Amino acid sequence: MTAELVRGQNHTLPQTRLEIRVSAGSPVVAGATLGDENGVVRGAEWIAHPGSSQLPGLEVSQQAAAGHRLAVDLEALPETVHRVTVLLALPVGVGGPTRFGTTAAPFVAVTGLDGTEIATFTLTGLDAESAVSALELYRRQGAWKVRAVGQGYAAGLAEMLADQGLAGAAELAASIQEAVARSLARSVAPPPPRTPEGDRVRHASGPSDPGPAPAAPPQPPAATPVQPAGDPDPTPGGPINYAHPRRRQAAPPTPPPTAPPAQPGQAAQPVAGDATGWSMDERLYNQIWGMFEDLARAAAAYRSAVDFAESRMDQELDRSLSDPRNRIGGAGDRAREEARAKRDELTARAREVLDRDLAQLAAEAAVVEPALPAAYAGWDNPVWHAHRIPMELPMALRLGDLHLPERTGLRIPLLVRLPLERGIWVDSGRTASEAAALLDSDRLRRLAMETAVLHAARLLAVYPPGEFSVHVIDPAGSAAGPLAPLVDAGVLAGPPAAGPQGVASVLAHLTRRVDLVQMAVRAGAADSLPPDLDTGEQLLVVNDFPHGFDDRAVTQLRYLADEGPAVGVHLLMVADREDASAYGPVLDPLWRSLLRITPVADNHLADPWVGHAWTYEPPVTPPGSRVLEQVLAAVTAARRAAGR
């Protein structure tokens, strides 16, 4: 039976390998500190946090997220550790809540590796605090217990770490927040919250048996600080709903019919759209995110199992060879052979489970990919040849594919929600990745611009006619070749802007639009907008930044990046960050606000659950195909038909 704790209450832990699951109403930073017999944290090396996520027996997420899973193996902790304190903090400088009093009450659960809850704690009563010690696991008379703490700190992480006796608490707190900020530019935005029943049907015919697991598979979710769809920010200072965000009362929509039940011992046949949702697009979207999560967690379990097997072998060898009698003769050799054999056995069993999961996901991908609508489909999908410009905006857009080294052929579509919640940065720098370093600068810049054009064309193709406009800034005219399909099709809002005057004109136009829409929204006077103002979504494609930009233009661009997405103005930057290095740290918030992708394959994106480094594959059209021209012609025809 689960123990529902209140502040100060404790409960005996029946096992030592655990997960700490955290759910919150907005993204939080999760970490843990190790304390000695007096509860003192002896140094920074005793703290697991996003900038240093692994300690012996402890692993936390590398990013801020509305949900986390912290892995704990109490037996693997150093003998000098008597206390593990789980801490939560609001990320600083990312535009989210600044105190826990304006968010739903965080919920913390201590579970076994199978997800069975041992103890739970809802942290109610928080107000001005921006950091909180949620609970602690502590050693008492040879046994481990959990205690609900709920101690908040208005001064944030620095005050909390100092309260635990850490020297240099302020410096470490600042480094933790910086690590969180750095992770934002590499994070894939999270999907909407799942229903209590989950958002897709699992195809496993029975419970998995991965064999001896690691200290606890590292499965903490992590994400960008974007409010999940359907969860509006509470009004600052208004009443707070302390209901736990995961315990939703609304029933999910009826899932679609699934394949017939599988025979005992066999996996069910995968079905496209096998997830909850009000439409097929929503069901496919949820199914893809479910596949993404399954692959992330399967790889995490395998990697952690391999690490555990290696660690166990090292421990067994240390114990065996610590006895001088085993250092000579055949005893030492036998000990080494036995330890390696056990390591190989554990690794093989973990690989067997992984291969089974990968095969299941590959079969599902083979069914799902052909069924995808145009917005989710690759450019080689036949759906594009019969594409018609829709009358309604789809849920999401495909930006490329993601894969892990465990099986590079298993690709997961990278879907982002529409309207875009953050801008996109196509990194044209040669230092961006090893693959980029092999290309000359001109070739790389052309590839980057071609990638941007494909994204712009896809956005034009999935928005209803007249509801999406594309502006281009190309100060030196260096992107004339890649831009030719857009220019020739006549789908741009105007000719690509060149020179300082062109840059200033486009930026002034879009800045004015943001200002006017913001004022109208705040005043509740949408009818007062000028009749010549285009209220449709706007995309600004910027090439070769900061060439052609003066200080005023740079300030306007930063303004558009910060304020534009909320009122329908989005950035698509094609730039080498080194070119703008003269501006120093003043542009750091700009780069962090954008989702960074690359024109060549690069393993820089992180998933919102485990934080794996996923290899991103940019979109490409099939060689010799004219699909891009056909799609843009359809956009032009739809606009003419609509009189736009």
C-alpha positions in Angstrom: 0.0 0.0 0.0 1.3 3.5 -0.9 2.1 5.8 2.0 0.7 9.3 1.3 3.1 11.4 3.5 2.5 14.8 5.0 5.3 17.2 5.9 7.6 15.7 8.5 6.2 12.2 8.2 8.5 9.2 7.5 8.2 5.7 6.0 10.5 2.7 5.9 11.8 1.8 2.5 11.4 -1.9 1.6 14.1 -1.8 -1.1 17.2 0.1 -1.9 17.0 0.5 -5.7 14.4 3.2 -6.3 13.1 5.9 -8.6 12.1 9.4 -7.4 9.4 10.6 -9.7 8.6 14.3 -9.8 5.6 16.0 -11.5 5.1 19.8 -11.4 2.9 22.4 -13.1 5.8 24.0 -14.8 9.4 23.1 -15.7 11.6 22.7 -12.6 15.3 21.8 -12.0 15.6 18.5 -10.1 18.7 17.4 -8.2 19.9 15.7 -5.1 22.5 16.3 -2.4 24.4 13.7 -0.4 24.9 14.4 3.3 27.1 12.8 6.0 25.9 11.7 9.4 25.3 15.3 10.4 23.5 16.1 7.1 26.3 18.2 5.8 27.1 18.3 2.1 30.9 18.1 2.1 31.5 19.6 -1.3 30.2 20.1 -4.9 31.1 16.5 -5.7 28.3 15.5 -3.3 25.7 17.1 -5.5 23.9 15.6 -8.6 22.5 18.4 -10.7 22.0 19.2 -14.5 25.6 20.2 -14.9 26.9 17.0 -13.2 24.1 14.5 -13.4 25.7 11.3 -12.1 27.2 10.2 -8.8 27.8 6.7 -7.5 24.3 5.3 -6.8 22.5 8.5 -8.1 21.5 9.9 -11.4 19.3 13.0 -12.2 18.1 14.8 -15.3 20.3 17.1 -17.3 17.5 19.6 -18.0 14.6 21.5 -16.6 11.3 19.7 -17.0 7.7 19.4 -15.7 8.5 15.8 -14.9 11.6 13.9 -13.7 12.7 10.4 -12.7 15.7 10.3 -10.5 17.5 6.9 -10.2 18.8 5.9 -6.8 20.7 2.8 -5.6 21.2 3.3 -1.9 23.6 0.3 -1.7 25.9 1.9 -4.2 26.3 5.2 -2.2 29.6 5.8 -0.4 29.6 4.5 3.2 30.0 8.1 4.5 26.7 9.1 3.0 23.8 8.9 5.4 21.3 11.2 3.7 20.0 11.9 0.2 18.0 15.1 -0.2 15.9 15.6 -3.3 15.7 19.3 -4.3 13.6 21.2 -6.7 14.2 24.7 -8.1 12.6 27.0 -10.6 14.9 27.8 -13.5 16.1 31.4 -13.6 15.9 33.7 -16.6 13.8 31.6 -18.9 10.5 33.5 -18.7 8.7 31.0 -16.5 7.3 31.3 -13.0 9.6 32.8 -10.4 8.0 31.3 -7.3 6.2 28.1 -6.5 3.2 29.9 -5.3 2.1 30.6 -8.9 2.3 26.9 -10.0 0.5 23.8 -9.3 1.8 22.0 -6.2 4.7 19.7 -7.1 4.2 16.0 -6.5 6.9 13.6 -5.5 6.7 9.8 -5.5 9.2 7.2 -4.3 8.7 4.0 -6.4 10.3 0.7 -7.2 11.9 0.1 -10.5 8.6 -1.4 -11.8 6.8 1.9 -11.0 5.0 0.6 -7.9 4.6 3.6 -5.5 6.1 3.2 -2.1 5.5 6.7 -0.7 4.1 10.0 -2.2 4.2 13.6 -1.1 2.4 16.7 -2.5 4.2 19.9 -1.6 1.4 22.3 -0.8 1.6 25.6 1.0 4.5 27.1 -1.0 4.4 30.8 -1.9 7.4 33.0 -2.5 9.9 30.1 -2.5 11.8 29.4 -5.7 13.7 26.3 -4.4 12.5 23.5 -2.0 14.0 20.4 -0.3 11.2 18.0 -1.3 12.1 14.9 0.6 15.1 13.0 2.0 16.2 9.4 2.2 18.1 8.8 5.3 19.9 5.9 7.1 18.7 4.9 10.5 20.0 1.9 12.5 21.1 0.1 9.3 17.8 0.7 7.5 16.8 3.4 5.0 13.7 5.6 5.4 12.1 8.4 3.5 10.9 11.6 5.1 8.6 14.3 3.6 10.4 17.6 4.0 8.9 20.4 1.9 11.3 23.1 3.2 11.2 26.1 0.8 13.7 28.9 0.3 12.7 32.3 -1.1 16.3 33.0 -2.0 16.5 30.0 -4.2 19.2 27.3 -4.7 22.0 29.3 -3.2 20.1 29.6 0.2 19.1 25.9 0.1 22.7 24.7 -0.6 24.1 27.0 2.1 21.6 25.6 4.6 23.1 22.2 4.0 26.5 23.4 4.9 28.0 23.7 1.4 30.8 26.2 1.0 30.6 28.3 -2.2 26.8 27.7 -2.4 26.1 30.8 -4.5 28.7 30.0 -7.1 27.5 26.4 -7.5 23.9 27.6 -7.7 24.8 30.0 -10.5 26.6 27.2 -12.4 23.6 24.9 -12.1 21.3 27.5 -13.5 23.7 28.2 -16.3 23.9 24.5 -17.2 20.1 24.5 -17.4 20.1 27.6 -19.6 22.7 26.0 -21.9 20.5 22.9 -22.3 17.5 24.9 -23.6 19.0 25.4 -27.1 19.5 21.6 -27.5 16.2 20.5 -26.1 13.3 19.1 -28.2 10.0 20.6 -26.9 7.9 18.2 -24.8 4.6 16.7 -26.1 1.3 17.7 -24.4 0.6 16.0 -21.0 -0.5 12.4 -21.3 -3.8 11.2 -20.1 -3.8 9.0 -16.9 -4.1 5.9 -19.2 -1.2 6.9 -21.3 -1.4 8.3 -24.9 -0.8 5.2 -26.8 -1.3 1.4 -26.6 1.8 -0.6 -25.7 2.3 -3.6 -27.9 4.3 -5.8 -25.5 2.6 -9.1 -24.9 3.7 -9.3 -21.4 6.0 -7.7 -18.8 9.6 -7.4 -19.9 12.4 -9.3 -18.1 15.5 -7.3 -18.7 17.4 -9.3 -16.1 19.5 -7.6 -13.4 19.0 -3.9 -14.0 21.3 -1.0 -13.3 21.3 1.1 -10.2 18.0 2.3 -11.7 17.6 3.1 -15.4 18.2 6.8 -15.8 14.8 7.9 -17.1 14.2 11.4 -15.8 12.2 13.5 -18.3 13.5 16.9 -19.2 12.3 19.6 -21.4 12.2 23.2 -22.4 10.4 25.7 -20.2 7.4 25.8 -22.6 4.0 25.5 -20.9 2.4 22.2 -22.1 -0.6 22.6 -24.3 -3.8 22.8 -22.4 -2.2 24.0 -19.2 -2.4 27.8 -19.2 -0.2 29.7 -16.8 -2.0 30.6 -13.6 -2.6 34.3 -13.0 0.2 35.7 -10.8 -1.2 36.4 -7.4 -4.5 34.6 -8.2 -5.8 31.4 -6.6 -3.7 28.4 -7.0 -5.0 25.0 -8.0 -3.2 22.5 -5.8 -4.6 19.5 -7.6 -1.8 17.3 -8.9 -1.3 17.9 -12.6 -1.1 14.2 -13.5 -4.4 13.4 -11.8 -6.8 14.7 -14.5 -10.5 14.1 -14.3 -11.4 14.4 -17.9 -11.5 11.0 -19.7 -9.3 10.6 -22.8 -11.0 10.2 -26.1 -11.8 6.7 -27.2 -8.7 5.2 -28.8 -9.0 3.9 -32.3 -9.5 0.2 -33.0 -6.3 -1.8 -32.6 -5.1 -5.0 -34.3 -6.5 -8.3 -33.1 -5.0 -9.7 -29.9 -1.7 -11.4 -30.4 -1.2 -15.1 -29.7 0.3 -15.8 -26.2 4.1 -15.0 -26.2 3.8 -12.9 -29.4 3.7 -9.1 -29.7 0.6 -7.5 -31.2 0.8 -6.3 -34.7 1.4 -2.5 -34.8 -1.3 -0.2 -36.1 -0.9 3.3 -37.4 -2.8 5.8 -35.2 -2.7 3.4 -32.2 -3.0 6.2 -29.6 -5.6 8.4 -28.0 -6.7 11.5 -29.7 -9.7 13.4 -31.2 -8.4 13.0 -34.8 -6.1 10.7 -36.8 -3.5 13.5 -36.9 -3.6 13.8 -33.1 -3.4 10.0 -32.7 -0.4 9.8 -35.0 1.3 12.7 -33.3 0.9 11.0 -29.9 2.0 7.6 -31.3 5.2 9.1 -32.7 5.9 10.8 -29.3 5.3 7.4 -27.7 7.7 5.7 -30.0 10.2 8.5 -29.3 9.9 8.0 -25.6 10.0 4.2 -25.8 13.2 4.3 -27.8 14.8 6.8 -25.4 13.9 4.7 -22.4 14.9 1.4 -24.0 18.3 2.8 -24.8 18.7 4.3 -21.3 17.9 0.9 -19.7 20.4 -0.9 -22.0 23.2 1.7 -21.4 22.6 1.7 -17.7 22.6 -2.1 -17.6 25.9 -2.2 -19.4 27.3 0.3 -16.9 26.0 -1.7 -14.0 27.6 -4.9 -15.4 31.0 -3.1 -15.8 30.7 -1.6 -12.3 29.8 -5.0 -10.8 32.8 -6.7 -12.5 35.1 -4.0 -11.1 33.7 -4.4 -7.6 34.0 -8.2 -7.7 37.6 -8.0 -8.9 38.5 -5.4 -6.2 37.0 -7.6 -3.5 38.7 -10.8 -4.8 42.2 -9.2 -5.4 42.1 -7.4 -2.1 42.9 -10.8 -0.5 46.7 -11.3 -0.9 46.1 -15.1 -1.2 44.3 -14.5 -4.5 47.1 -12.5 -6.1 49.2 -15.5 -6.9 48.4 -18.8 -8.4 45.3 -19.6 -10.3 42.8 -18.1 -7.8 43.2 -14.6 -9.2 42.8 -15.7 -12.8 39.7 -17.7 -12.0 38.2 -14.6 -10.2 38.9 -12.5 -13.2 37.4 -15.0 -15.6 34.3 -15.4 -13.5 33.8 -11.7 -13.1 34.1 -11.1 -16.9 31.8 -14.0 -17.7 29.2 -12.6 -15.4 29.7 -9.2 -17.0 29.3 -10.7 -20.5 26.1 -12.6 -19.4 24.5 -9.4 -18.0 25.4 -7.4 -21.0 24.1 -10.1 -23.4 20.8 -10.3 -21.5 20.4 -6.5 -21.7 21.2 -6.5 -25.4 18.6 -9.3 -26.0 15.9 -7.1 -24.4 17.0 -4.1 -26.3 17.0 -5.9 -29.6 13.5 -7.1 -28.9 12.3 -3.6 -28.2 14.1 -2.2 -31.2 12.5 -4.8 -33.5 9.1 -4.0 -32.1 9.6 -0.2 -32.7 11.0 -0.8 -36.2 7.9 -2.8 -37.1 5.8 0.1 -35.7 7.7 2.7 -37.7 7.3 0.7 -40.9 3.5 0.9 -40.4 3.3 4.5 -39.2 5.6 6.2 -41.7 3.4 5.5 -44.8 0.3 6.7 -42.9 1.6 10.1 -42.0 -0.1 13.3 -43.2 2.0 15.7 -45.2 2.9 17.9 -42.3 4.5 14.8 -40.5 5.8 13.1 -43.6 9.3 13.1 -45.1 9.8 14.7 -48.5 10.1 11.2 -50.1 6.5 10.2 -48.9 4.1 9.9 -51.8 1.5 11.9 -49.9 3.3 15.1 -51.0 2.4 14.4 -54.7 -1.3 14.6 -54.0 -1.0 17.3 -51.3 -3.7 20.0 -51.2 -3.3 23.1 -49.0 -5.4 22.5 -45.9 -8.2 24.7 -44.5 -7.1 24.0 -41.0 -3.7 24.1 -39.3 -2.2 20.7 -38.4 -1.0 20.0 -34.9 2.7 19.8 -35.7 5.4 20.0 -38.3 8.3 17.6 -39.1 11.7 19.2 -38.9 13.8 16.1 -39.7 14.6 12.8 -38.2 16.3 11.6 -35.0 18.2 8.4 -34.2 20.5 6.8 -31.7 23.7 4.8 -32.2 22.1 1.6 -30.9 20.2 1.4 -34.2 20.8 4.2 -36.7 18.3 2.8 -39.2 15.4 3.4 -36.7 14.4 7.0 -37.3 11.9 9.0 -35.3 10.3 12.0 -36.9 11.2 15.2 -35.1 7.8 16.9 -34.7 7.3 20.4 -33.3 3.9 21.9 -32.3 2.2 24.5 -34.4 2.1 27.5 -34.1 5.8 27.5 -33.4 6.6 28.2 -29.8 10.2 29.1 -30.4 12.3 30.1 -33.4 14.7 27.9 -35.3 18.4 28.4 -35.9 20.1 26.5 -38.7 23.7 26.5 -37.7 26.0 27.2 -40.7 29.2 27.2 -38.7 32.0 24.7 -39.5 32.6 24.2 -35.8 29.1 23.0 -35.3 30.0 19.3 -35.7 32.6 16.9 -37.1 30.6 16.5 -40.3 30.4 20.3 -40.8 34.1 20.6 -40.3 34.7 18.4 -43.3 32.9 20.9 -45.6 34.1 24.2 -46.9 32.3 27.3 -45.6 30.5 28.1 -48.9 29.1 24.6 -49.3 28.0 24.5 -45.7 26.2 27.9 -45.9 24.4 26.8 -49.0 23.3 23.6 -47.4 22.1 25.6 -44.4 20.0 27.9 -46.5 18.6 25.0 -48.5 17.5 23.5 -45.2 15.8 26.7 -44.2 14.0 26.9 -47.6 12.6 23.4 -47.1 11.3 24.3 -43.7 9.8 27.6 -45.0 8.2 25.7 -47.9 6.7 23.1 -45.6 5.2 25.8 -43.3 3.7 27.5 -46.3 2.2 24.2 -47.5 0.5 23.3 -44.2 -1.0 26.6 -43.3 -4.4 27.6 -44.8 -4.1 30.0 -47.7 -3.2 33.5 -46.7 -2.6 32.7 -43.1 1.2 32.5 -43.3 3.7 34.9 -44.8 7.4 34.5 -45.3 9.9 37.4 -45.2 13.5 37.0 -46.1 16.6 39.1 -45.1 19.6 38.3 -47.3 21.8 41.4 -46.9 24.5 40.4 -49.4 22.3 38.5 -51.8 24.4 35.4 -51.2 21.4 33.1 -50.9 19.9 33.8 -54.4 20.4 30.1 -55.5 18.7 28.4 -52.6 16.0 31.0 -52.4 15.1 30.6 -56.1 12.2 28.1 -55.6 10.5 30.5 -53.2 11.1 33.6 -55.3 10.1 31.9 -58.6 6.9 30.5 -57.1 6.0 34.0 -55.9 5.2 32.9 -52.3 7.3 35.4 -50.4 5.7 38.5 -48.9 8.2 40.6 -50.8 11.6 40.3 -52.5 14.5 39.2 -50.3 15.7 42.3 -48.4 19.2 43.3 -49.2 21.6 45.8 -47.7 21.3 47.8 -44.4 18.2 49.6 -45.7 16.4 46.4 -46.6 17.3 44.9 -43.2 16.0 48.0 -41.4 12.7 48.1 -43.4 11.8 44.4 -42.8 12.7 44.6 -39.1 10.7 47.8 -38.6 7.7 46.3 -40.3 7.6 43.2 -38.2 8.5 45.1 -35.0 5.5 47.4 -35.6 3.3 44.4 -36.1 4.4 42.8 -32.8 3.9 46.1 -31.0 0.4 46.7 -32.4 -0.9 43.2 -31.8 0.5 43.2 -28.3 -1.2 46.5 -27.5 -4.5 45.2 -29.0 -4.4 42.0 -27.0 -3.6 43.8 -23.7 -6.4 46.3 -24.3 -8.9 43.7 -25.5 -9.4 45.8 -28.6 -8.5 43.5 -31.6 -11.0 45.5 -33.7 -8.8 48.6 -33.4 -5.9 47.1 -35.5 -5.1 49.0 -38.7 -6.9 47.5 -41.7 -3.6 47.1 -43.6 -2.0 45.0 -40.8 -1.5 41.3 -41.7 -2.6 39.4 -38.7 -1.6 36.0 -40.1 1.5 34.1 -38.9 4.8 35.6 -40.1 8.1 33.9 -40.6 11.3 35.9 -40.9 14.2 34.0 -42.6 17.5 35.7 -41.8 20.6 34.7 -43.8 24.2 35.5 -42.9 23.5 37.2 -39.5 24.9 39.7 -38.4 26.0 40.9 -41.9 24.0 44.0 -42.6 22.8 44.5 -39.0 23.7 47.5 -37.0 23.2 47.8 -33.2 19.6 48.9 -33.6 18.8 46.0 -36.0 20.3 43.5 -33.6 18.2 44.9 -30.8 15.1 44.6 -32.9 15.9 41.0 -33.9 16.3 40.1 -30.2 12.9 41.7 -29.5 11.3 39.7 -32.3 12.8 36.5 -30.8 11.6 37.3 -27.3 8.1 38.7 -28.0 7.3 37.5 -31.6 6.2 33.9 -31.0 3.4 34.9 -28.7 1.8 37.1 -31.3 2.6 35.1 -34.4 6.0 36.3 -35.6 8.7 33.6 -35.8 12.4 33.5 -36.6 14.3 31.1 -38.9 17.9 32.1 -38.5 20.7 30.8 -40.8 23.9 31.9 -39.1 27.3 31.0 -37.8 27.5 32.0 -34.1 31.2 32.8 -34.5 30.4 35.5 -37.0 28.5 37.3 -34.2 31.1 36.8 -31.6 32.0 40.5 -31.5 28.7 41.1 -29.7 29.8 38.9 -26.8 27.3 37.6 -24.3 24.7 40.1 -25.3 23.4 37.6 -27.9 23.5 34.5 -25.7 19.8 34.8 -24.8 19.0 34.9 -28.6 20.9 31.7 -29.3 19.3 30.0 -26.3 15.8 31.0 -27.3 16.1 29.2 -30.7 16.0 25.5 -31.4 19.4 24.7 -33.0 19.4 22.3 -35.9 22.2 21.6 -38.5 22.3 21.3 -42.3 24.3 18.0 -41.8 23.8 15.1 -39.4 24.9 16.0 -35.9 24.2 14.5 -32.5 23.3 17.6 -30.5 19.6 17.4 -29.7 18.3 16.0 -26.4 15.1 14.2 -25.8 12.8 15.5 -23.0 12.9 12.3 -20.9 16.4 11.0 -20.5 18.5 13.6 -22.2 20.3 11.3 -24.7 22.3 13.0 -27.5 20.3 12.2 -30.6 21.6 12.5 -34.1 19.6 14.9 -36.1 19.2 14.3 -39.8 18.0 17.4 -41.7 15.2 17.1 -44.3 16.2 16.5 -47.9 14.2 16.0 -51.1 14.9 12.9 -53.2 17.6 13.4 -55.9 16.1 14.6 -59.1 12.6 15.1 -57.5 10.6 18.2 -58.2 8.4 17.8 -55.1 9.4 21.2 -53.7 8.4 23.0 -56.9 5.1 21.1 -57.0 4.3 21.9 -53.4 5.1 25.6 -53.9 2.9 25.7 -57.0 0.1 24.2 -54.9 0.6 27.1 -52.4 0.4 29.7 -55.2 -2.7 28.1 -56.7 -4.5 27.9 -53.4 -3.8 31.6 -52.7 -5.2 32.5 -56.1 -8.3 30.5 -55.5 -8.8 32.2 -52.1 -8.2 35.6 -53.6 -5.2 36.2 -51.4 
